Amino acid sequence: MIPVEYFFVLSALLFFIGVFGFITRRNLIAMLISVELILNSVDINFAAFNRLLFPGQMEGFFFTLFSIGVSAAETAVAVAIIINVYRNFNSDQVNCIENMKN
């Protein structure tokens, strides 16, 4: 059986990779993937804390399923916005969206 601490380390690693990717990337799709990495690290934490604190119950897993559903809806909306930005500006770079201010 895998110790729970390994899941916490994996979750922290995914979280920091997601934050680093979100800060350093200028491509909208790469930024969306980074946000998804952050949300997946939260899901791993829900499941790991449920296993650690309440081994016989399923609340953490239900929160994880709800979070996966919310992130799937968020991804669908974000992809639709990115497609519209690409159609209007012919680019998926964040710098091109600054033209919307003018």
C-alpha positions as CSV (number, residue, x, y, z in Angstrom):
1,M,0.0,0.0,0.0
2,I,1.3,3.4,-0.9
3,P,1.8,5.8,2.0
4,V,-0.4,8.9,2.1
5,E,2.6,11.2,2.3
6,Y,3.6,10.2,-1.3
7,F,0.2,11.6,-2.5
8,F,0.9,14.9,-0.7
9,V,4.3,15.2,-2.3
10,L,2.8,14.4,-5.7
11,S,0.1,17.0,-5.1
12,A,2.5,19.7,-4.1
13,L,4.7,18.9,-7.1
14,L,1.7,19.2,-9.5
15,F,0.6,22.4,-7.8
16,F,4.0,24.1,-8.1
17,I,4.5,22.9,-11.7
18,G,1.0,24.3,-12.5
19,V,1.8,27.7,-10.9
20,F,5.2,27.9,-12.6
21,G,3.6,27.0,-15.9
22,F,0.8,29.6,-15.5
23,I,3.3,32.4,-14.6
24,T,5.8,31.7,-17.3
25,R,3.7,30.7,-20.3
26,R,2.2,33.3,-22.7
27,N,0.1,30.8,-24.7
28,L,-3.5,30.5,-23.6
29,I,-3.7,26.8,-24.1
30,A,-0.6,26.2,-22.0
31,M,-2.0,28.5,-19.3
32,L,-5.2,26.5,-19.3
33,I,-3.3,23.2,-19.0
34,S,-1.4,24.7,-16.0
35,V,-4.7,25.6,-14.3
36,E,-5.9,22.1,-14.9
37,L,-2.7,20.8,-13.2
38,I,-3.5,23.0,-10.2
39,L,-7.0,21.6,-10.0
40,N,-5.8,18.0,-10.3
41,S,-3.5,18.6,-7.4
42,V,-6.4,19.8,-5.3
43,D,-8.3,16.6,-6.3
44,I,-5.4,14.4,-5.2
45,N,-5.4,16.3,-1.9
46,F,-9.1,15.7,-1.4
47,A,-8.7,12.0,-1.9
48,A,-5.5,11.7,0.2
49,F,-7.0,13.7,3.2
50,N,-10.1,11.5,3.0
51,R,-8.0,8.4,3.1
52,L,-5.9,9.8,6.0
53,L,-8.6,11.3,8.2
54,F,-11.7,9.2,7.4
55,P,-10.6,5.9,5.8
56,G,-14.1,4.3,5.8
57,Q,-16.0,7.2,4.4
58,M,-16.3,8.7,0.9
59,E,-16.8,12.5,1.4
60,G,-13.4,13.3,0.0
61,F,-14.0,11.2,-3.1
62,F,-17.4,12.9,-3.6
63,F,-15.7,16.3,-3.4
64,T,-13.2,15.1,-5.9
65,L,-15.9,14.0,-8.3
66,F,-17.7,17.3,-7.9
67,S,-14.4,19.2,-8.5
68,I,-13.7,17.2,-11.7
69,G,-17.1,18.1,-13.0
70,V,-16.6,21.7,-12.3
71,S,-13.1,21.7,-13.9
72,A,-14.6,20.0,-17.0
73,A,-17.2,22.7,-17.3
74,E,-14.5,25.4,-16.8
75,T,-12.3,23.8,-19.4
76,A,-15.2,23.8,-22.0
77,V,-15.9,27.5,-21.4
78,A,-12.2,28.4,-21.5
79,V,-11.6,26.5,-24.7
80,A,-14.6,28.3,-26.3
81,I,-13.2,31.7,-25.2
82,I,-9.8,30.7,-26.6
83,I,-11.3,29.7,-29.9
84,N,-13.1,33.1,-30.1
85,V,-9.9,35.0,-29.3
86,Y,-8.0,33.0,-31.9
87,R,-10.7,33.8,-34.5
88,N,-10.6,37.5,-33.8
89,F,-6.8,38.0,-33.4
90,N,-5.4,35.0,-35.3
91,S,-3.1,34.3,-32.3
92,D,-3.4,32.5,-29.0
93,Q,-0.8,34.6,-27.2
94,V,-1.8,36.6,-24.2
95,N,-0.1,39.7,-25.6
96,C,-2.6,39.9,-28.4
97,I,-5.5,40.1,-26.0
98,E,-4.1,43.5,-24.7
99,N,-5.4,44.9,-28.0
100,M,-8.9,44.5,-26.7
101,K,-8.3,47.4,-24.3
102,N,-8.1,49.9,-27.1
